Amino acid sequence: MSLRVRLVLMLWLVTAVAGLATLVLSATDAYRTVARDMHGTLARAGYVLERNYRMAPRANDPLHAERTAIDLLGVMAPGTCLRFEQREITQRRLCAGWQVFGPIAPAAFREVVTRMFALPPPLARSGSASQDGDFTLIVTFDPVAAATLAWQRVRLALWQTVAMASGILVLGTVAILWRLGPVGGIVAELDRLARGDLRARVEPGGAREFRQIARAVNRLAARLRRGAAESRALTRKLIEVEDVERRQLARDLHDEFGQTLTATGAVAASIACAAPPDRPDIARDADAIGANIRSMMACLRDAFARLRPPDLPEIGLAASLRTMLSGWETRGGTALTLDYRLAGDALPDAVALDLYRIVQECVTNAIRHGNPRHVRVAFRQVGDAVELEVEDDGGGRLSDSDAGNGILGITERVGAMDGRLHMDETPAGIRVRVTVPAPSESRAA
């Protein structure tokens, strides 16, 4: 889930929580109003009883109680109930109407607020207007009226909350999506860097912090490109030094060991020819020495083939590969095929030599670590890149060859060419795929 979506969801969640808190506070305030109304009703009712007794004390007046009740109803808050008693008036109970609160609250709402909020306890007061004018007052509040008052407050707050929350959500969502617009581009380019694509670049935009992040990412990418270029140059230099050492080693083997073995073989043949007839053991030993020398010469020729670079500038990569694969075919029962679909031999000498060495190492690994009947080597143009694929059916596993120096050498050569190496196991064996950038016309020329 993206950062923008998470922030939008968080904004909606916070708004919903704030709206719910507003509704709860509205109901709480309604019950606080109930408590205030009860206290006010108690004070005003006590004042009415004292005033009526002092100003119009009519004993045995049949209308005194009715006038007192009317006066008390005039000072009672809506929803309150009053029980009062005075010397001339027996205990009576009055309840003020609460139609001013609007329609009665739904039953479900009444049940919820009744569980959440408790009505204030009854309020009582006693006093006297004269020595024999004692009175008693008890004020309560109708629970349905209290719930209806809370319902009225909550409905009013609900519409206000919905209106305000809608504005906040719409404007906040637009602001988040707009202000965090550069985040997607930054994350995408960082993913490219993580995948090894050092051409990633973030266009600075948006808030100042995002512009700073974009510039930092671009500086990091530029530094990585410089480091990668320096690493490729160093690897290329090391590979060139390695090829020079291979040529020197092949020359030394040819000039020293080759001539020495040839001379030793001649001496062995001379001893075999000059051996007296009565000493057949000497002839046998000389023949054995000659056989060992011929075996050593065959191994030396194989070493020459591996160490001496092919004549790529003269015959091209395709012909050099066919020659190498034909040499491998003559040694055993493995069929090696070349599918070369590149236009001509436009590859630079260094790139062609690297690809040749990679094919050589792949074929060597396939035969050394498996028992393939067929090894396929394919070259093709894929867009702006050259793709090499070597696949065998020898049943080998990557764990058999991952840690070898050959794979390390392939990796170094691919890195020096700024290419990509992918190795995977197939049902029959191992497939190696190398993709390198295609050289430009100017470079090829």
VEXDREN-2710 file (C-alpha; in Angstrom, 1 decimal):
% VEXDREN-2710
k/r/px/py/pz
1/MET/0.0/0.0/0.0
2/SER/1.5/3.4/-1.0
3/LEU/2.2/6.2/1.4
4/ARG/-0.4/8.4/-0.1
5/VAL/-3.1/5.8/0.3
6/ARG/-2.0/5.1/3.9
7/LEU/-2.1/8.8/4.7
8/VAL/-5.5/9.2/3.2
9/LEU/-6.9/6.3/5.1
10/MET/-5.3/7.7/8.3
11/LEU/-6.9/11.0/7.6
12/TRP/-10.3/9.4/7.2
13/LEU/-9.8/7.3/10.4
14/VAL/-8.8/10.4/12.4
15/THR/-11.8/12.3/11.1
16/ALA/-14.1/9.4/11.9
17/VAL/-12.7/9.2/15.5
18/ALA/-12.9/13.0/15.9
19/GLY/-16.5/12.9/14.7
20/LEU/-17.4/10.1/17.1
21/ALA/-15.8/12.0/19.9
22/THR/-17.8/15.1/19.0
23/LEU/-21.0/13.1/19.2
24/VAL/-20.1/11.6/22.5
25/LEU/-19.2/15.0/23.9
26/SER/-22.6/16.3/22.6
27/ALA/-24.4/13.6/24.5
28/THR/-22.2/14.3/27.6
29/ASP/-23.1/18.0/27.4
30/ALA/-26.8/17.1/27.2
31/TYR/-26.6/15.2/30.5
32/ARG/-24.6/18.1/32.1
33/THR/-27.4/20.4/31.0
34/VAL/-29.8/18.0/32.7
35/ALA/-27.9/18.4/36.0
36/ARG/-27.8/22.2/35.7
37/ASP/-31.6/22.3/34.9
38/MET/-32.3/20.2/38.0
39/HIS/-30.3/22.5/40.2
40/GLY/-32.0/25.6/38.7
41/THR/-35.4/24.1/39.0
42/LEU/-34.7/23.3/42.7
43/ALA/-33.6/26.8/43.5
44/ARG/-36.4/28.5/41.6
45/ALA/-39.1/26.2/43.1
46/GLY/-37.9/26.9/46.6
47/TYR/-38.0/30.6/46.0
48/VAL/-41.6/30.3/44.7
49/LEU/-42.8/28.4/47.8
50/GLU/-41.2/30.9/50.1
51/ARG/-42.6/33.9/48.2
52/ASN/-46.1/32.5/47.9
53/TYR/-46.3/31.7/51.6
54/ARG/-45.2/35.1/52.7
55/MET/-47.2/37.1/50.2
56/ALA/-50.4/35.2/50.2
57/PRO/-50.8/32.9/53.2
58/ARG/-54.4/32.0/52.9
59/ALA/-55.1/29.1/55.3
60/ASN/-57.8/26.7/54.1
61/ASP/-57.9/28.5/50.7
62/PRO/-58.9/25.8/48.2
63/LEU/-57.1/27.5/45.3
64/HIS/-53.8/28.1/47.1
65/ALA/-52.4/24.7/46.1
66/GLU/-53.5/25.2/42.4
67/ARG/-51.9/28.6/42.2
68/THR/-48.7/27.3/43.8
69/ALA/-48.6/24.4/41.3
70/ILE/-49.1/26.9/38.4
71/ASP/-46.3/29.1/39.7
72/LEU/-44.0/26.1/40.1
73/LEU/-44.7/24.8/36.6
74/GLY/-43.7/28.3/35.3
75/VAL/-40.2/28.0/36.8
76/MET/-39.5/24.3/36.1
77/ALA/-37.1/23.4/33.3
78/PRO/-38.4/21.1/30.5
79/GLY/-38.1/17.4/31.5
80/THR/-37.8/18.0/35.2
81/CYS/-40.2/16.5/37.8
82/LEU/-41.0/18.0/41.2
83/ARG/-42.4/16.6/44.3
84/PHE/-43.3/19.2/47.0
85/GLU/-45.2/19.4/50.3
86/GLN/-46.2/22.4/52.4
87/ARG/-48.3/22.8/55.5
88/GLU/-51.3/23.9/53.5
89/ILE/-50.5/21.5/50.6
90/THR/-50.3/17.8/50.8
91/GLN/-47.5/16.1/48.8
92/ARG/-47.9/16.6/45.1
93/ARG/-45.9/15.8/42.0
94/LEU/-45.5/18.0/38.9
95/CYS/-43.6/17.2/35.6
96/ALA/-42.7/19.9/33.1
97/GLY/-43.3/19.0/29.4
98/TRP/-40.3/18.4/27.1
99/GLN/-41.9/18.7/23.7
100/VAL/-39.5/21.5/23.0
101/PHE/-36.8/18.8/22.6
102/GLY/-38.5/17.6/19.5
103/PRO/-39.5/14.0/18.5
104/ILE/-38.8/11.3/21.0
105/ALA/-35.4/9.6/20.6
106/PRO/-35.3/6.2/19.0
107/ALA/-35.4/3.3/21.3
108/ALA/-32.0/2.0/20.3
109/PHE/-30.4/5.4/21.0
110/ARG/-32.2/5.6/24.4
111/GLU/-30.8/2.2/25.3
112/VAL/-27.3/3.2/24.4
113/VAL/-27.2/6.5/26.2
114/THR/-28.9/5.0/29.2
115/ARG/-26.0/2.5/29.5
116/MET/-23.3/5.2/28.8
117/PHE/-24.6/8.0/31.0
118/ALA/-26.4/7.9/34.4
119/LEU/-29.0/10.4/35.3
120/PRO/-28.1/12.8/38.1
121/PRO/-29.5/11.6/41.5
122/PRO/-32.6/13.3/42.8
123/LEU/-32.1/16.7/44.4
124/ALA/-33.9/17.5/47.7
125/ARG/-34.4/20.7/49.6
126/SER/-36.3/21.6/52.7
127/GLY/-37.0/25.0/54.3
128/SER/-39.6/27.1/56.0
129/ALA/-41.3/30.4/55.2
130/SER/-42.4/30.9/58.8
131/GLN/-42.4/29.1/62.1
132/ASP/-45.1/26.8/60.9
133/GLY/-44.5/27.0/57.1
134/ASP/-42.2/24.1/56.5
135/PHE/-41.8/22.7/52.9
136/THR/-40.0/19.9/51.2
137/LEU/-38.8/19.7/47.5
138/ILE/-37.5/16.8/45.5
139/VAL/-36.4/17.3/41.9
140/THR/-35.8/14.5/39.4
141/PHE/-35.4/14.3/35.6
142/ASP/-37.4/12.2/33.2
143/PRO/-35.0/9.6/31.6
144/VAL/-36.8/9.6/28.3
145/ALA/-36.6/13.4/28.2
146/ALA/-32.9/13.3/29.0
147/ALA/-32.3/10.8/26.2
148/THR/-34.4/13.0/23.8
149/LEU/-32.4/16.1/24.8
150/ALA/-29.2/14.1/24.1
151/TRP/-30.7/12.9/20.7
152/GLN/-31.4/16.6/19.8
153/ARG/-27.8/17.6/20.6
154/VAL/-26.3/14.6/18.8
155/ARG/-28.4/15.2/15.7
156/LEU/-27.4/18.8/15.5
157/ALA/-23.7/18.0/16.1
158/LEU/-23.9/15.1/13.6
159/TRP/-24.9/17.4/10.7
160/GLN/-22.3/19.9/11.7
161/THR/-19.7/17.1/12.0
162/VAL/-20.6/15.6/8.6
163/ALA/-20.4/18.9/6.9
164/MET/-17.1/19.8/8.5
165/ALA/-15.7/16.3/8.0
166/SER/-16.7/16.2/4.4
167/GLY/-14.8/19.4/3.7
168/ILE/-11.7/18.2/5.7
169/LEU/-11.7/14.8/3.9
170/VAL/-12.1/16.2/0.4
171/LEU/-9.6/19.0/0.9
172/GLY/-7.2/16.8/2.9
173/THR/-7.3/14.0/0.4
174/VAL/-6.6/16.4/-2.5
175/ALA/-3.8/18.0/-0.6
176/ILE/-2.2/14.7/0.3
177/LEU/-2.4/13.3/-3.2
178/TRP/-1.0/16.6/-4.7
179/ARG/1.7/17.2/-2.2
180/LEU/2.9/13.6/-2.1
181/GLY/2.9/13.3/-5.9
182/PRO/6.7/13.1/-6.2
183/VAL/6.9/10.2/-3.8
184/GLY/5.9/7.7/-6.5
185/GLY/8.6/8.8/-8.8
186/ILE/11.2/8.8/-6.1
187/VAL/10.3/5.2/-5.0
188/ALA/10.3/4.1/-8.7
189/GLU/13.7/5.4/-9.3
190/LEU/15.1/4.0/-6.1
191/ASP/13.7/0.6/-7.2
192/ARG/15.6/1.0/-10.5
193/LEU/18.8/1.7/-8.5
194/ALA/18.1/-1.4/-6.3
195/ARG/17.8/-3.5/-9.5
196/GLY/21.1/-2.2/-10.7
197/ASP/19.9/0.3/-13.3
198/LEU/22.2/3.2/-12.6
199/ARG/20.5/5.4/-15.2
200/ALA/17.8/6.2/-12.7
201/ARG/17.1/9.9/-12.2
202/VAL/14.4/11.7/-10.2
203/GLU/13.0/15.0/-11.5
204/PRO/12.9/17.4/-8.6
205/GLY/9.4/18.7/-7.8
206/GLY/6.9/19.2/-5.1
207/ALA/7.7/20.4/-1.7
208/ARG/11.2/21.5/-0.7
209/GLU/11.9/18.3/1.2
210/PHE/11.0/16.2/-1.8
211/ARG/13.3/18.3/-4.1
212/GLN/16.1/17.8/-1.6
213/ILE/15.4/14.0/-1.6
214/ALA/15.4/14.0/-5.5
215/ARG/18.7/15.8/-5.7
216/ALA/20.2/13.4/-3.1
217/VAL/19.0/10.4/-5.1
218/ASN/20.4/11.9/-8.3
219/ARG/23.7/12.5/-6.6
220/LEU/23.7/9.0/-5.3
221/ALA/23.0/7.6/-8.8
222/ALA/25.7/9.7/-10.3
223/ARG/28.2/8.5/-7.7
224/LEU/27.2/4.9/-8.3
225/ARG/27.6/5.4/-12.1
226/ARG/31.1/6.8/-11.6
227/GLY/31.9/3.9/-9.2
228/ALA/30.5/1.4/-11.6
229/ALA/32.4/2.9/-14.5
230/GLU/35.7/2.8/-12.5
231/SER/35.0/-0.8/-11.5
232/ARG/34.4/-1.8/-15.0
233/ALA/37.5/0.0/-16.2
234/LEU/39.6/-1.8/-13.5
235/THR/38.0/-5.1/-14.3
236/ARG/38.7/-4.6/-18.0
237/LYS/42.3/-3.8/-17.1
238/LEU/42.6/-6.9/-15.0
239/ILE/41.0/-9.0/-17.8
240/GLU/43.5/-7.6/-20.3
241/VAL/46.4/-8.3/-17.9
242/GLU/45.0/-11.9/-17.5
243/ASP/44.8/-12.3/-21.3
244/VAL/48.4/-11.0/-21.7
245/GLU/49.5/-13.5/-19.0
246/ARG/47.7/-16.3/-20.8
247/ARG/49.5/-15.5/-24.0
248/GLN/52.8/-15.3/-22.2
249/LEU/52.1/-18.6/-20.5
250/ALA/51.1/-20.3/-23.7
251/ARG/54.3/-19.0/-25.4
252/ASP/56.5/-20.3/-22.5
253/LEU/54.8/-23.7/-22.6
254/HIS/55.3/-23.9/-26.4
255/ASP/58.8/-22.6/-26.4
256/GLU/60.1/-24.5/-23.3
257/PHE/58.0/-27.5/-22.5
258/GLY/57.0/-28.2/-26.1
259/GLN/60.6/-28.2/-27.3
260/THR/61.7/-30.2/-24.3
261/LEU/59.0/-32.8/-24.7
262/THR/59.8/-33.0/-28.4
263/ALA/63.4/-33.6/-27.8
264/THR/62.7/-36.1/-25.1
265/GLY/60.4/-38.0/-27.4
266/ALA/63.1/-38.1/-30.0
267/VAL/65.6/-39.4/-27.5
268/ALA/63.1/-42.1/-26.4
269/ALA/62.6/-43.1/-30.1
270/SER/66.3/-43.2/-30.6
271/ILE/66.8/-45.4/-27.5
272/ALA/64.1/-47.8/-28.7
273/CYS/65.7/-48.1/-32.2
274/ALA/69.2/-48.6/-30.7
275/ALA/68.2/-51.1/-28.1
276/PRO/70.1/-54.4/-28.6
277/PRO/68.0/-57.4/-29.6
278/ASP/68.8/-59.2/-26.4
279/ARG/67.4/-56.3/-24.3
280/PRO/63.8/-56.0/-25.2
281/ASP/63.1/-54.3/-21.8
282/ILE/65.0/-51.2/-23.0
283/ALA/62.8/-51.0/-26.1
284/ARG/59.7/-51.4/-23.9
285/ASP/60.8/-48.7/-21.5
286/ALA/61.6/-46.3/-24.4
287/ASP/58.2/-47.0/-26.0
288/ALA/56.5/-46.3/-22.6
289/ILE/58.4/-43.0/-22.3
290/GLY/57.3/-42.1/-25.8
291/ALA/53.7/-42.8/-25.0
292/ASN/53.8/-40.7/-21.9
293/ILE/55.4/-37.9/-23.9
294/ARG/52.7/-38.1/-26.5
295/SER/50.0/-37.9/-23.7
296/MET/51.7/-34.9/-22.2
297/MET/51.9/-33.3/-25.7
298/ALA/48.1/-33.8/-26.0
299/CYS/47.5/-32.2/-22.7
300/LEU/49.8/-29.4/-23.7
301/ARG/47.9/-28.8/-26.9
302/ASP/44.6/-28.6/-24.8
303/ALA/46.3/-26.1/-22.6
304/PHE/47.4/-24.1/-25.7
305/ALA/43.8/-24.1/-26.9
306/ARG/42.6/-22.7/-23.6
307/LEU/45.3/-20.2/-23.0
308/ARG/46.0/-18.9/-26.5
309/PRO/43.4/-16.3/-27.6
310/PRO/41.6/-17.2/-30.8
311/ASP/42.3/-15.2/-34.0
312/LEU/39.2/-13.1/-33.6
313/PRO/40.3/-10.1/-35.6
314/GLU/41.2/-12.4/-38.6
315/ILE/38.4/-14.9/-38.7
316/GLY/35.7/-13.4/-36.5
317/LEU/33.8/-14.6/-33.5
318/ALA/31.4/-17.0/-35.2
319/ALA/34.2/-18.9/-37.0
320/SER/36.3/-19.0/-33.7
321/LEU/33.4/-20.4/-31.8
322/ARG/32.7/-23.1/-34.4
323/THR/36.4/-24.1/-34.3
324/MET/36.3/-24.3/-30.5
325/LEU/33.1/-26.3/-30.4
326/SER/34.3/-28.7/-33.1
327/GLY/37.4/-29.3/-30.9
328/TRP/35.2/-30.2/-28.0
329/GLU/33.1/-32.6/-30.1
330/THR/36.1/-34.6/-31.2
331/ARG/36.9/-35.5/-27.5
332/GLY/33.7/-37.2/-26.6
333/GLY/30.1/-38.0/-27.4
334/THR/28.7/-34.5/-26.7
335/ALA/27.0/-32.7/-29.6
336/LEU/27.7/-28.9/-29.6
337/THR/25.7/-26.6/-31.8
338/LEU/26.1/-22.9/-32.5
339/ASP/23.1/-20.7/-33.4
340/TYR/24.7/-17.4/-34.4
341/ARG/22.1/-14.7/-35.5
342/LEU/24.2/-11.5/-35.2
343/ALA/24.6/-9.4/-38.2
344/GLY/28.2/-9.9/-39.3
345/ASP/31.1/-9.6/-36.9
346/ALA/30.6/-6.0/-35.8
347/LEU/31.5/-6.7/-32.2
348/PRO/34.6/-4.9/-30.9
349/ASP/37.6/-7.2/-30.3
350/ALA/37.4/-6.9/-26.5
351/VAL/33.7/-7.7/-26.4
352/ALA/34.1/-10.6/-28.8
353/LEU/37.0/-12.0/-26.8
354/ASP/35.0/-11.8/-23.6
355/LEU/32.0/-13.5/-25.1
356/TYR/34.3/-16.2/-26.5
357/ARG/35.8/-16.8/-23.1
358/ILE/32.4/-17.0/-21.5
359/VAL/31.3/-19.6/-24.0
360/GLN/34.5/-21.5/-23.4
361/GLU/34.0/-21.5/-19.6
362/CYS/30.3/-22.5/-19.9
363/VAL/31.1/-25.4/-22.1
364/THR/33.9/-26.5/-19.8
365/ASN/31.6/-26.4/-16.8
366/ALA/28.9/-28.3/-18.6
367/ILE/31.2/-31.1/-19.5
368/ARG/33.1/-31.1/-16.2
369/HIS/30.1/-31.0/-13.9
370/GLY/27.7/-33.0/-15.9
371/ASN/27.3/-35.6/-18.6
372/PRO/25.6/-33.7/-21.4
373/ARG/24.6/-35.2/-24.7
374/HIS/23.9/-31.8/-26.2
375/VAL/25.2/-28.3/-25.6
376/ARG/23.5/-25.4/-27.4
377/VAL/25.2/-22.0/-27.9
378/ALA/23.0/-19.2/-29.3
379/PHE/23.7/-15.5/-30.1
380/ARG/20.9/-13.1/-31.1
381/GLN/20.1/-9.5/-31.2
382/VAL/17.5/-8.4/-28.6
383/GLY/16.6/-4.8/-29.1
384/ASP/19.6/-2.7/-28.2
385/ALA/21.5/-5.6/-26.7
386/VAL/23.3/-8.8/-27.6
387/GLU/22.2/-11.9/-25.9
388/LEU/24.3/-15.1/-25.4
389/GLU/22.6/-18.3/-24.2
390/VAL/24.4/-21.5/-23.4
391/GLU/22.2/-24.5/-22.4
392/ASP/23.1/-28.1/-21.7
393/ASP/21.2/-31.3/-20.8
394/GLY/23.9/-32.7/-18.5
395/GLY/21.8/-32.7/-15.4
396/GLY/24.2/-30.5/-13.5
397/ARG/23.2/-28.1/-10.7
398/LEU/24.1/-24.6/-9.9
399/SER/25.4/-25.6/-6.5
400/ASP/28.1/-27.7/-8.3
401/SER/29.6/-24.8/-10.0
402/ASP/28.5/-21.6/-8.2
403/ALA/31.6/-21.2/-6.1
404/GLY/34.2/-22.0/-8.8
405/ASN/36.6/-19.6/-10.3
406/GLY/35.0/-20.1/-13.7
407/ILE/31.7/-18.5/-12.6
408/LEU/33.6/-15.7/-10.9
409/GLY/35.5/-15.1/-14.2
410/ILE/32.2/-15.0/-16.1
411/THR/30.7/-12.6/-13.6
412/GLU/33.8/-10.3/-13.9
413/ARG/33.7/-10.3/-17.7
414/VAL/29.9/-9.6/-17.8
415/GLY/30.4/-6.7/-15.3
416/ALA/33.2/-5.3/-17.4
417/MET/30.9/-5.2/-20.4
418/ASP/28.1/-3.5/-18.3
419/GLY/25.9/-6.6/-18.9
420/ARG/23.6/-8.8/-17.0
421/LEU/24.2/-12.5/-16.1
422/HIS/21.3/-14.9/-15.3
423/MET/21.8/-18.6/-14.5
424/ASP/19.0/-21.0/-13.8
425/GLU/18.4/-24.7/-13.6
426/THR/16.3/-26.4/-16.3
427/PRO/14.7/-29.8/-16.1
428/ALA/17.6/-31.2/-18.1
429/GLY/20.5/-29.1/-16.9
430/ILE/21.7/-25.5/-16.6
431/ARG/21.0/-22.5/-18.7
432/VAL/23.3/-19.4/-18.7
433/ARG/22.1/-16.2/-20.3
434/VAL/24.3/-13.1/-20.7
435/THR/23.0/-9.8/-22.0
436/VAL/25.4/-7.0/-23.0
437/PRO/24.7/-3.7/-24.6
438/ALA/25.0/-3.7/-28.3
439/PRO/28.0/-1.6/-29.5
440/SER/27.2/1.6/-31.4
441/GLU/28.1/2.0/-35.1
442/SER/31.0/4.3/-34.3
443/ARG/32.4/1.8/-31.7
444/ALA/31.9/-1.1/-34.0
445/ALA/33.8/0.7/-36.8
END
